[in-house]
Amino acid sequence: MPASLLVRQARLPGHDDLQDVLVRDGRIAAIGTSVAAPRPDVLDDVPVEDVAGALVLPGLIDAHCHVDKTLWGGPWVPHAAGPRLVDRIANERDRRTDLGLPSPEHAADLLRHMATLGTTRVRTHTDVDPALGLAGIESVAKAADAVRGLVDVEQVAFPQDGVIRRPGTLELLEAALDAGATTLGGIDPAGVDDDPLGQLDALFEIAARRGAGIDIHLHDTGSLGAWQFGLVARRTVAFGLQGKVALSHADALGTVPEDERFRLIDLLAESGVAVITAAVYDVPVPSVRDLAERGVTLACGSDGIRDLWGPYGNGDMIERAMHVAYRNGLRRDEDIALALDCATTGAAHLLGLDSYGLVPGAPGDLVVVPARTVAEAVVARPTRSLVVKDGHVIARHGELVHPTHLEFPS
């Protein structure tokens, strides 16, 4: 159930003075230098947390992860895949069953850990393919139920192994929408499926008919990737899906000449297509500053977290913002803050949240960080002092404090 809480002496981005944040019935009711001063009696029943000048951020959002793939909470598994995308796809397909994937227990363990780091909402890409069926969707739904009240989970039905080249996948993607997914995924319409028109036409037809969003992994680089930007943008406008389509990774933005990059960014802005970055490994990253200046929605996510695709990742969205900032060469405080926007306001815009942030009416999801500025928080990445979800304190100093969520339901 939503709760009430008064957070005192909070350092909020954009405010010179320390502020009090009042949460009533799970939503922010008031923000001010002394919320309780006019009528202190009306707050007699509200718990108080004095954060003594620590930075307070809205609940963090991981806009791109794969919790169905994670091995979190299990024994260490050495990485064995080859270097190419197709190698990693094949390695996962061959080994996942032997390792018990998808596992609701591993997914729930990871989501709980993410909650201690201040992540209160997740968009996760869940594998759907003829060999797996909807087992991943069902597994993540169980994990989401286990962490209810800690993290809100949205699923993307993701065709990791291709759409057109795997007969039956399209039907499964649509079935995944019936099973609770809200967004259709895609992957390299040219590079993986070798049928960009076929994949995109099919995905957009289903999305428009079912009222779903689209989020396509687009790793293809150079002119091949740039060409597919145009295919996606034109279909987004033609099907009236502006604001509901995203390109994850969008590697071409980091591999084309500058004039072409700006043309692509303007195309995304005009068509209402968002970009999601993870800034992983040595993969080219889209420019945070260029996208922000030209009005493209930019979000970020963890991508894989300790899975068969790689051993790295910890689900910390402040650390992910650091990777985004570092890979973009951002040093000024205001630029580093743009990187964190990818895990807050940009991600909220991507997910179509009606209300979000440190404003009255927004959900009472707060993260207290022992830092003085956003830039310091991103660079230092300290343990979160406090995490609040819907007005409930759910974590302190990196540990869950909500005992009813410590066991996986039978």
MIZAKE-848050 format. One record per residue (C-alpha): residue number from 1; x, y, z. Coordinates in Angstrom, 3 decimals, decimal comma, padded with zeros to 6 digits. Example, Ala and Ser with C-alpha at 12.3 -4.5 7.8 and 13.67 -1.06 7.14 Angstrom:
% MIZAKE-848050
n:east:north:up
1:012,300:-004,500:007,800
2:013,670:-001,060:007,140
***
This chain:
% MIZAKE-848050
n:east:north:up
1:000,000:000,000:000,000
2:001,225:003,569:-000,676
3:002,627:005,318:002,376
4:003,438:008,778:003,697
5:006,879:010,145:004,572
6:008,567:013,484:005,211
7:012,156:013,781:003,974
8:013,801:016,788:005,623
9:016,844:018,838:004,665
10:017,166:017,392:001,195
11:019,523:018,780:-001,411
12:017,503:018,805:-004,645
13:018,975:019,458:-008,109
14:018,132:022,992:-009,205
15:017,482:024,314:-005,660
16:019,904:026,539:-003,763
17:018,343:025,914:-000,338
18:017,751:022,599:001,377
19:014,188:021,384:000,873
20:011,650:019,188:002,619
21:009,816:016,617:000,499
22:006,440:015,419:001,744
23:005,036:012,176:000,347
24:001,340:011,492:001,002
25:-000,344:008,234:-000,006
26:002,576:007,249:-002,196
27:002,908:010,519:-004,129
28:004,838:013,726:-003,599
29:002,433:016,161:-001,981
30:004,665:019,169:-001,342
31:008,225:020,433:-001,658
32:009,493:023,481:000,219
33:012,043:024,929:002,605
34:009,839:024,050:005,574
35:006,830:021,989:004,570
36:005,692:021,445:008,161
37:005,980:025,066:009,304
38:002,424:026,328:008,660
39:000,582:023,357:010,178
40:002,958:020,971:011,976
41:-000,023:019,177:013,540
42:-001,128:017,767:010,172
43:002,119:015,808:009,974
44:001,884:014,116:013,357
45:001,268:010,740:011,726
46:004,021:011,017:009,099
47:007,415:009,328:009,635
48:010,368:011,704:009,239
49:013,750:011,054:007,639
50:016,304:013,844:008,098
51:018,895:013,397:005,348
52:021,120:016,246:006,587
53:021,865:017,881:003,250
54:022,358:014,731:001,167
55:021,380:014,775:-002,494
56:017,890:013,457:-003,274
57:017,059:012,145:-006,736
58:013,870:010,671:-008,177
59:013,724:006,877:-008,404
60:016,192:005,676:-011,041
61:015,034:003,914:-014,218
62:016,867:001,147:-016,044
63:015,456:001,519:-019,551
64:017,278:-001,423:-021,130
65:018,278:-004,630:-019,386
66:017,850:-008,397:-019,757
67:016,932:-009,820:-016,365
68:015,721:-013,094:-017,911
69:019,314:-013,834:-018,934
70:021,015:-013,078:-015,627
71:022,969:-015,568:-013,524
72:022,865:-013,196:-010,546
73:022,844:-014,999:-007,214
74:024,201:-018,232:-008,699
75:027,725:-019,637:-008,992
76:030,293:-017,930:-011,194
77:030,074:-019,024:-014,853
78:033,165:-018,302:-016,983
79:032,473:-016,562:-020,269
80:032,890:-018,894:-023,259
81:031,343:-017,144:-026,290
82:033,243:-015,948:-029,326
83:033,663:-012,247:-030,149
84:030,891:-011,798:-032,725
85:027,220:-011,039:-032,098
86:026,219:-014,300:-033,777
87:028,672:-016,173:-031,518
88:027,063:-014,804:-028,382
89:023,558:-015,557:-029,664
90:024,533:-019,171:-030,416
91:026,402:-019,617:-027,118
92:023,393:-018,489:-025,130
93:020,989:-020,667:-027,107
94:023,209:-023,724:-026,547
95:023,859:-023,240:-022,811
96:020,839:-021,526:-021,284
97:018,821:-024,667:-020,556
98:021,712:-026,434:-018,800
99:022,142:-023,365:-016,572
100:018,454:-023,216:-015,677
101:017,662:-020,083:-017,671
102:015,380:-018,278:-017,670
103:015,276:-018,366:-013,872
104:012,721:-016,374:-011,863
105:014,947:-016,762:-008,801
106:017,998:-015,214:-010,485
107:015,866:-012,431:-011,992
108:014,244:-011,640:-008,640
109:017,636:-011,638:-006,887
110:018,928:-009,138:-009,420
111:015,860:-006,914:-009,188
112:016,132:-006,816:-005,390
113:019,769:-005,818:-005,711
114:018,845:-003,093:-008,198
115:016,295:-001,779:-005,697
116:019,031:-001,283:-003,076
117:020,815:000,916:-005,636
118:017,794:003,156:-006,146
119:016,281:001,661:-009,286
120:012,511:001,755:-008,897
121:011,475:001,003:-012,490
122:012,886:-001,342:-015,138
123:012,255:-002,029:-018,813
124:013,621:-005,492:-019,502
125:013,958:-007,262:-022,847
126:012,775:-010,858:-022,475
127:013,735:-013,487:-025,030
128:010,918:-014,950:-027,114
129:011,778:-017,629:-029,675
130:010,334:-020,912:-030,971
131:012,603:-023,049:-028,753
132:011,802:-021,070:-025,617
133:008,219:-020,062:-026,279
134:006,889:-017,729:-023,585
135:008,893:-019,288:-020,737
136:010,962:-016,121:-020,373
137:007,908:-013,872:-020,217
138:006,381:-016,109:-017,559
139:009,638:-016,300:-015,592
140:010,090:-012,526:-015,481
141:006,428:-012,076:-014,514
142:007,066:-014,316:-011,481
143:010,156:-012,307:-010,589
144:008,232:-009,049:-010,965
145:005,579:-010,354:-008,605
146:008,272:-011,291:-006,089
147:009,626:-007,720:-006,049
148:006,275:-005,947:-006,109
149:006,586:-002,805:-004,020
150:010,314:-002,586:-004,731
151:010,629:-002,279:-008,512
152:008,049:-001,824:-011,284
153:008,894:-004,107:-014,211
154:007,886:-003,630:-017,858
155:008,654:-006,363:-020,392
156:009,712:-006,065:-024,025
157:009,113:-009,233:-026,059
158:012,570:-009,611:-027,586
159:013,421:-011,850:-030,593
160:017,106:-012,298:-029,740
161:017,666:-014,828:-032,524
162:015,842:-012,900:-035,236
163:012,267:-012,512:-036,406
164:011,910:-013,502:-040,045
165:014,649:-016,119:-040,073
166:012,955:-018,027:-037,217
167:009,475:-019,107:-038,377
168:006,883:-018,835:-035,638
169:008,586:-015,923:-033,877
170:006,101:-013,303:-035,064
171:003,205:-015,282:-033,666
172:005,051:-015,683:-030,358
173:005,747:-011,954:-030,162
174:002,054:-011,245:-030,475
175:001,275:-013,949:-027,905
176:003,758:-012,257:-025,568
177:001,626:-009,110:-025,695
178:-001,323:-011,218:-024,542
179:000,884:-012,570:-021,731
180:001,746:-009,117:-020,376
181:004,524:-007,621:-022,486
182:003,861:-004,004:-023,466
183:006,474:-003,490:-026,166
184:007,684:-005,390:-029,237
185:011,400:-005,872:-029,657
186:013,426:-006,297:-032,798
187:017,061:-006,942:-033,655
188:019,194:-005,779:-036,581
189:016,587:-006,135:-039,338
190:019,421:-006,255:-041,904
191:022,384:-007,682:-039,986
192:020,584:-010,549:-038,225
193:017,419:-011,179:-040,233
194:018,774:-010,155:-043,647
195:015,239:-008,930:-044,332
196:014,865:-005,398:-042,979
197:011,627:-004,627:-044,803
198:010,063:-007,894:-043,736
199:010,960:-007,503:-040,059
200:010,003:-003,850:-039,769
201:006,751:-004,138:-041,715
202:005,653:-007,016:-039,499
203:006,610:-005,333:-036,210
204:004,977:-002,023:-037,060
205:001,774:-003,684:-038,251
206:001,425:-005,613:-034,976
207:002,356:-002,606:-032,832
208:-000,156:-000,318:-034,544
209:-002,924:-002,912:-034,353
210:-002,252:-003,800:-030,712
211:-001,335:-000,369:-029,345
212:002,143:-001,554:-028,383
213:005,471:000,219:-028,444
214:008,560:-000,867:-030,404
215:012,159:-001,061:-029,144
216:014,673:-002,380:-031,687
217:018,253:-003,440:-030,959
218:020,158:-001,809:-033,810
219:023,846:-002,765:-033,720
220:024,435:-002,412:-037,468
221:027,009:000,312:-038,048
222:027,955:002,714:-040,828
223:025,771:003,205:-043,873
224:023,856:-000,048:-043,303
225:022,757:001,081:-039,860
226:022,063:004,631:-041,047
227:019,799:003,307:-043,832
228:017,735:001,418:-041,260
229:017,271:004,612:-039,209
230:015,352:005,950:-042,191
231:013,256:002,806:-042,483
232:012,273:003,014:-038,818
233:011,620:006,766:-038,863
234:009,353:006,621:-041,915
235:007,298:003,767:-040,490
236:007,008:005,489:-037,131
237:005,354:008,488:-038,771
238:003,286:006,444:-041,222
239:001,810:004,292:-038,438
240:001,315:007,232:-036,047
241:003,669:005,768:-033,437
242:005,657:008,913:-032,633
243:006,859:008,729:-029,044
244:006,368:004,943:-028,887
245:009,413:003,759:-030,866
246:013,023:003,472:-029,725
247:016,343:002,327:-031,131
248:018,519:000,601:-028,551
249:022,298:000,976:-028,950
250:021,954:002,811:-032,301
251:025,619:002,105:-033,023
252:025,526:003,841:-036,398
253:025,411:007,218:-034,638
254:028,997:006,652:-033,520
255:030,304:005,327:-036,835
256:029,149:007,752:-039,543
257:030,668:011,124:-040,556
258:029,570:014,187:-038,595
259:027,208:015,605:-041,210
260:025,485:012,235:-041,557
261:025,262:011,911:-037,776
262:023,460:015,233:-037,481
263:021,133:014,273:-040,321
264:020,214:011,055:-038,504
265:019,712:012,851:-035,190
266:017,401:015,393:-036,825
267:015,516:012,516:-038,462
268:015,009:010,882:-035,054
269:013,828:014,158:-033,528
270:011,350:014,835:-036,337
271:009,883:011,331:-036,227
272:009,724:011,035:-032,432
273:012,068:008,040:-032,230
274:014,043:007,710:-028,985
275:017,554:006,342:-028,455
276:018,672:004,066:-025,627
277:022,352:003,612:-024,856
278:024,241:001,321:-022,503
279:027,799:002,514:-023,233
280:029,111:-001,035:-022,986
281:032,564:-002,349:-023,861
282:034,109:-000,607:-026,906
283:030,817:-000,234:-028,769
284:030,375:003,240:-030,335
285:028,126:005,477:-028,234
286:025,645:008,134:-029,382
287:026,497:011,707:-028,383
288:024,577:012,784:-025,297
289:025,078:016,471:-026,013
290:024,112:016,283:-029,687
291:020,949:014,312:-028,981
292:019,939:016,598:-026,102
293:020,573:019,780:-028,087
294:018,470:018,528:-031,023
295:015,552:017,276:-028,964
296:015,898:013,483:-029,166
297:014,752:011,506:-026,132
298:017,778:009,645:-024,752
299:017,649:006,959:-022,073
300:020,129:004,401:-020,796
301:020,228:000,956:-019,277
302:022,489:-001,767:-017,976
303:022,072:-004,122:-020,946
304:023,334:-007,555:-019,859
305:024,125:-008,121:-016,192
306:026,336:-011,108:-015,372
307:024,985:-013,430:-018,045
308:026,128:-015,579:-020,964
309:026,792:-012,449:-022,990
310:029,389:-011,170:-020,555
311:030,486:-011,307:-016,915
312:030,119:-007,594:-016,225
313:027,315:-005,393:-014,881
314:025,831:-004,731:-011,463
315:022,531:-002,950:-012,127
316:023,704:000,397:-010,701
317:022,174:003,158:-012,821
318:024,348:005,869:-011,298
319:027,378:003,826:-012,330
320:025,807:003,346:-015,765
321:025,441:007,128:-016,033
322:029,153:007,364:-015,219
323:029,934:005,012:-018,123
324:027,760:007,126:-020,430
325:029,514:010,304:-019,285
326:033,001:008,794:-019,481
327:032,500:007,282:-022,943
328:031,168:010,668:-024,125
329:034,147:012,522:-022,683
330:031,912:014,632:-020,419
331:033,771:016,583:-017,718
332:031,728:019,682:-016,907
333:029,129:019,298:-014,144
334:026,223:020,276:-016,376
335:027,275:017,732:-019,006
336:027,694:014,939:-016,464
337:024,163:015,763:-015,273
338:022,945:015,079:-018,841
339:024,254:011,535:-018,472
340:022,230:010,991:-015,312
341:019,172:012,420:-017,089
342:019,341:009,287:-019,248
343:018,483:007,236:-016,142
344:015,844:009,669:-014,845
345:013,873:012,171:-016,915
346:014,925:010,813:-020,318
347:014,025:007,278:-019,339
348:010,704:008,451:-017,886
349:009,895:010,202:-021,166
350:010,808:007,060:-023,098
351:008,484:004,948:-020,954
352:005,653:007,446:-021,368
353:005,259:008,104:-017,651
354:002,564:010,710:-017,066
355:004,190:012,015:-013,909
356:007,775:011,643:-012,756
357:010,471:013,517:-010,899
358:010,784:015,741:-007,862
359:007,506:017,578:-008,342
360:004,140:017,478:-006,573
361:001,965:014,691:-007,949
362:004,864:012,482:-008,992
363:005,324:009,029:-007,451
364:006,988:009,034:-004,036
365:010,085:007,257:-005,359
366:013,246:008,847:-003,964
367:016,940:008,009:-003,788
368:019,165:009,627:-001,168
369:022,827:009,853:-002,180
370:025,615:011,152:000,108
371:026,787:013,779:-002,386
372:026,407:017,526:-002,895
373:025,799:017,613:-006,646
374:024,623:015,321:-009,403
375:028,104:015,328:-010,934
376:029,677:014,269:-007,648
377:027,132:011,467:-007,301
378:027,872:010,162:-010,808
379:031,641:010,328:-010,402
380:031,840:008,972:-006,817
381:028,914:006,496:-007,042
382:028,514:006,204:-003,256
383:026,290:003,668:-001,501
384:022,725:004,942:-001,471
385:021,775:006,141:002,023
386:018,057:005,605:001,546
387:015,694:004,316:-001,145
388:011,992:005,144:-001,029
389:009,319:003,467:-003,156
390:005,725:004,771:-003,069
391:006,505:006,463:000,244
392:007,944:003,303:001,840
393:011,584:003,154:002,905
394:012,727:-000,042:001,176
395:016,519:000,132:001,565
396:019,146:001,725:003,796
397:022,864:001,858:003,115
398:022,682:-000,754:000,378
399:020,492:-003,272:002,225
400:016,796:-004,039:001,846
401:014,738:-003,261:004,932
402:011,415:-004,619:003,683
403:011,431:-008,176:005,118
404:008,330:-009,376:003,276
405:010,268:-009,170:000,017
406:013,291:-011,242:001,029
407:011,940:-014,668:000,064
408:010,887:-015,856:-003,374
409:007,241:-016,960:-003,312
410:006,612:-020,683:-003,691
***
